[in-house]
Amino acid sequence: PGATEEPAAAEAAGAPDRGRCWLCLSSPCCSRTEPEAKKKAPCPGLGLFYTLLSAFLFSVGSLFVKKVQDVHAVEISAFRCVFQMLVVIPCLIYRKTGFIGPKGQRIFLILRGVLGSTAMMLIYYAYQTMSLADATVITFSSPVFTSIFAWICLKEKYSPWDALFTVFTITGVILIVRPPFLFGSDTSGMEESYSGHLKGTFAAIGSAVFAASTLVILRKMGKSVDYFLSIWYYVVLGLVESVIILSVLGEWSLPYCGLDRLFLIFIGLFGLGGQIFITKALQIEKAGPVAIMKTMDVVFAFIFQIIFFNNVPTWWTVGGALCVVASNVGAAIRKWYQSSK
């Protein structure tokens, strides 16, 4: 679910506090201050470049999901979970965090794993059943659901600005879905039947809702749980969930085409690369500018759809994308302004 939950996950993990020195009782220790001051400052704009690179890698991964049509979306999720598991295990061993987590946080880790992996399966299904641009834009409605869930569950403030951004997002989604009772039976520009488009829409909205729920859980846990432990629950429970669903559906099968197998490897590689670069971006850049640059996901989705699928987005899709992107950019600028006061 890489484009919507990874920035907040990395931000929630953060870096642990260094605490006070027992010698000089200062925080941080004065003996450490001088060497840290000599550290070379990061190159201006490097964090935004990492964000742009992360958006590109996530978009390329989405393109490969769209290209793999002979493998079920849930099976693609299972392959990605296996690939990420092989990377996360050495990280957990190196960091000595264990594989279970703090006793009081295990229920939240389980919820994070189940909801996050469900979001991944749904967005992969949306990529396969509707246009790449439409699915990508709809998933960017996740911040709206995050604000609402945080208001309900965490008692965070829900301002009139948040309500305005919600209206913009809903308008954008409606322009993309084009329900018949508002737009008639016109399905021009859709690369599939309207029923397929509607299934993909519900999957993309469901993915946005589950991703938002995951972010609220990550916010609830805060810095008490290591980021890699959170990913560990995500891939383990995602793999278990995928195997159960594939067994029920009877869809489990190895890809027949060698090209599809290569695409599955690329999906894991580019997804992991996107996570790494978005994490590095948030380590050296404020969350506001990163969130704004992250909207380049939508631009890349439009470009890939035109180049690789010869499908020019309709003006309805463009208008919906502008509404959703404007909502995300507005929310990011407002958060950036409040944090700088």
Solvent accessible surface area in square Angstrom, and as a share of the most:
residue,aa,sasa,rsa
1,P,7,0.05
2,G,7,0.06
3,A,25,0.19
4,T,27,0.16
5,E,0,0.00
6,E,1,0.01
7,P,25,0.16
8,A,28,0.22
9,A,1,0.01
10,A,10,0.08
11,E,80,0.36
12,A,20,0.15
13,A,20,0.16
14,G,41,0.40
15,A,74,0.58
16,P,119,0.75
17,D,131,0.68
18,R,126,0.46
19,G,38,0.36
20,R,178,0.65
21,C,14,0.08
22,W,208,0.73
23,L,131,0.65
24,C,52,0.31
25,L,132,0.66
26,S,36,0.23
27,S,63,0.41
28,P,52,0.33
29,C,5,0.03
30,C,84,0.50
31,S,79,0.51
32,R,104,0.38
33,T,67,0.39
34,E,110,0.49
35,P,79,0.50
36,E,66,0.29
37,A,81,0.62
38,K,155,0.65
39,K,149,0.63
40,K,194,0.82
41,A,80,0.62
42,P,75,0.47
43,C,84,0.51
44,P,129,0.81
45,G,40,0.38
46,L,53,0.26
47,G,3,0.03
48,L,52,0.26
49,F,112,0.47
50,Y,36,0.14
51,T,0,0.00
52,L,59,0.30
53,L,51,0.25
54,S,0,0.00
55,A,0,0.00
56,F,78,0.33
57,L,25,0.12
58,F,15,0.06
59,S,8,0.05
60,V,15,0.09
61,G,7,0.07
62,S,16,0.10
63,L,12,0.06
64,F,29,0.12
65,V,1,0.00
66,K,9,0.04
67,K,79,0.33
68,V,0,0.00
69,Q,99,0.44
70,D,112,0.58
71,V,5,0.03
72,H,51,0.23
73,A,1,0.00
74,V,12,0.07
75,E,1,0.00
76,I,1,0.00
77,S,0,0.00
78,A,2,0.01
79,F,59,0.24
80,R,11,0.04
81,C,1,0.00
82,V,65,0.37
83,F,53,0.22
84,Q,2,0.01
85,M,34,0.15
86,L,119,0.59
87,V,49,0.28
88,V,4,0.02
89,I,54,0.28
90,P,75,0.47
91,C,35,0.21
92,L,1,0.01
93,I,109,0.56
94,Y,183,0.70
95,R,114,0.42
96,K,179,0.76
97,T,49,0.28
98,G,35,0.34
99,F,80,0.33
100,I,104,0.53
101,G,16,0.15
102,P,58,0.36
103,K,170,0.72
104,G,60,0.57
105,Q,39,0.17
106,R,91,0.33
107,I,102,0.52
108,F,55,0.23
109,L,0,0.00
110,I,76,0.39
111,L,75,0.37
112,R,0,0.00
113,G,0,0.00
114,V,60,0.35
115,L,34,0.17
116,G,0,0.00
117,S,0,0.00
118,T,25,0.14
119,A,0,0.00
120,M,0,0.00
121,M,11,0.05
122,L,48,0.24
123,I,10,0.05
124,Y,10,0.04
125,Y,71,0.27
126,A,0,0.00
127,Y,17,0.06
128,Q,30,0.13
129,T,33,0.19
130,M,0,0.00
131,S,6,0.04
132,L,2,0.01
133,A,0,0.00
134,D,10,0.05
135,A,0,0.00
136,T,9,0.05
137,V,0,0.00
138,I,0,0.00
139,T,7,0.04
140,F,14,0.06
141,S,3,0.02
142,S,2,0.01
143,P,55,0.34
144,V,14,0.08
145,F,51,0.21
146,T,8,0.04
147,S,38,0.24
148,I,46,0.24
149,F,47,0.20
150,A,2,0.01
151,W,129,0.45
152,I,99,0.50
153,C,85,0.51
154,L,47,0.23
155,K,166,0.70
156,E,65,0.29
157,K,174,0.74
158,Y,54,0.21
159,S,8,0.05
160,P,111,0.70
161,W,141,0.50
162,D,22,0.12
163,A,42,0.33
164,L,77,0.38
165,F,22,0.09
166,T,18,0.10
167,V,90,0.51
168,F,84,0.35
169,T,3,0.02
170,I,92,0.47
171,T,56,0.33
172,G,0,0.00
173,V,20,0.11
174,I,64,0.33
175,L,36,0.18
176,I,2,0.01
177,V,17,0.10
178,R,8,0.03
179,P,18,0.11
180,P,70,0.44
181,F,169,0.70
182,L,106,0.53
183,F,51,0.21
184,G,39,0.37
185,S,106,0.69
186,D,72,0.37
187,T,59,0.34
188,S,66,0.42
189,G,41,0.40
190,M,28,0.13
191,E,76,0.34
192,E,43,0.19
193,S,72,0.46
194,Y,46,0.18
195,S,68,0.44
196,G,16,0.15
197,H,1,0.00
198,L,59,0.29
199,K,118,0.50
200,G,0,0.00
201,T,2,0.01
202,F,134,0.56
203,A,7,0.06
204,A,0,0.00
205,I,49,0.25
206,G,17,0.17
207,S,6,0.04
208,A,1,0.01
209,V,43,0.25
210,F,65,0.27
211,A,1,0.00
212,A,0,0.00
213,S,24,0.16
214,T,0,0.00
215,L,16,0.08
216,V,10,0.05
217,I,18,0.09
218,L,9,0.04
219,R,109,0.40
220,K,114,0.48
221,M,9,0.04
222,G,26,0.25
223,K,131,0.56
224,S,64,0.41
225,V,8,0.05
226,D,33,0.17
227,Y,23,0.09
228,F,53,0.22
229,L,3,0.02
230,S,3,0.02
231,I,9,0.05
232,W,39,0.14
233,Y,28,0.11
234,Y,1,0.00
235,V,0,0.00
236,V,42,0.24
237,L,42,0.21
238,G,0,0.00
239,L,42,0.21
240,V,78,0.45
241,E,35,0.16
242,S,0,0.00
243,V,69,0.40
244,I,103,0.52
245,I,55,0.28
246,L,1,0.01
247,S,82,0.53
248,V,119,0.68
249,L,96,0.48
250,G,65,0.62
251,E,79,0.36
252,W,130,0.46
253,S,48,0.31
254,L,119,0.59
255,P,6,0.04
256,Y,192,0.73
257,C,60,0.36
258,G,49,0.47
259,L,97,0.48
260,D,12,0.06
261,R,127,0.46
262,L,78,0.39
263,F,26,0.11
264,L,13,0.07
265,I,91,0.46
266,F,61,0.25
267,I,4,0.02
268,G,0,0.00
269,L,85,0.42
270,F,53,0.22
271,G,4,0.03
272,L,31,0.15
273,G,15,0.14
274,G,0,0.00
275,Q,9,0.04
276,I,87,0.44
277,F,53,0.22
278,I,0,0.00
279,T,28,0.16
280,K,79,0.34
281,A,0,0.00
282,L,30,0.15
283,Q,133,0.59
284,I,68,0.35
285,E,47,0.21
286,K,112,0.48
287,A,24,0.19
288,G,4,0.04
289,P,14,0.09
290,V,2,0.01
291,A,45,0.35
292,I,47,0.24
293,M,53,0.23
294,K,10,0.04
295,T,15,0.08
296,M,55,0.24
297,D,3,0.02
298,V,7,0.04
299,V,66,0.38
300,F,29,0.12
301,A,2,0.02
302,F,30,0.13
303,I,72,0.37
304,F,19,0.08
305,Q,4,0.02
306,I,77,0.39
307,I,115,0.58
308,F,97,0.40
309,F,55,0.23
310,N,134,0.69
311,N,21,0.11
312,V,104,0.60
313,P,17,0.11
314,T,26,0.15
315,W,213,0.75
316,W,105,0.37
317,T,7,0.04
318,V,43,0.25
319,G,22,0.22
320,G,0,0.00
321,A,7,0.05
322,L,119,0.59
323,C,26,0.15
324,V,0,0.00
325,V,33,0.19
326,A,50,0.39
327,S,3,0.02
328,N,20,0.10
329,V,36,0.21
330,G,20,0.19
331,A,35,0.27
332,A,6,0.05
333,I,86,0.43
334,R,58,0.21
335,K,103,0.44
336,W,97,0.34
337,Y,135,0.52
338,Q,89,0.40
339,S,82,0.53
340,S,67,0.43
341,K,173,0.73
